[in-house]
């Protein structure tokens, strides 16, 4: 398993997108958390599937100071559970 981190910054009231790509057989599912809690609410996500890769991108439509935190994506599949 490979882990990457990066700092993402946004401009207040602008859209911010954060992608997470994972590869696995079978194709993994991706879960996003913010400050160790599953993300619910204002943030939307969409998936793009290509072969054994999955990219789940979360979008914050109008980023605010309250959206600051540590965002973590976790990929799992039947093999890693």
N, C-alpha and C positions, 0 to 999 in steps of 0.2 A: 504494500500500500504506500502511496506517495502522498505527502502532505505539503501544501503550499499555503503561504499567507501573504497578504499584501494590505497596504493601507489604502482605503478608498475615502476620498473626500468629495463633498458636494457643495453646491451653492444653494443657500436657502431659497425655497420656493421653486427649485428646479428639480427635474426628474433625475434619479440616480438608479442605475442598474448594476447588479452584482451577479456575475455568472459563476457557476460551479460545474465543472465537467468531471465525469467519472467514467471509468471503463471497467467492464466485467462480463463474465459469462457465468450465469445469465446476466443480462443487462441490469444494472443496479437501480435502486430507487434512491432519491436524494431528499433529505430533510433539512430544512433551514431552521436555525435557532438564533435568537438575539439575546445576549447575556444569559445563555444557558437555558432559555425558555423557548418553546416552540413558537414560531411567529404566527400571530393571528391578527387580523384586522386590516389596516391600511395598505399593507404590502401585498402585491399580487405576484404571481409567478407563472412562468410558462416553460414548457419542456420542448427540447429539440432532440430527436433521436436519430442517430446515424450508426448503423451496424451495432457494435457492442458498446458504443458511447452514448451517454446521456448528458445533456447540459440543461440544468435548471437555473433559470435567471430570475432573481427577484427584482421587482421594480418598486421604488418608493416614488409616487407621482410628484409630490411637492415636499421635498425633504425639509425637516425642521430640526431644531436643536434637540428636541426630545427623541429623535431617531438615532442619536449617537449611541454607540455601543460596540460590542464585539459580536460580529455576525459569523456563524459557523455553519458550514454545510457538512453533512455526514452522508456517505454513500454506503448502502448495504444491499446485499442480495441474499438468496437462499443459502449460498455457501458461507457467507460471513456472519450470518445471524447466530 
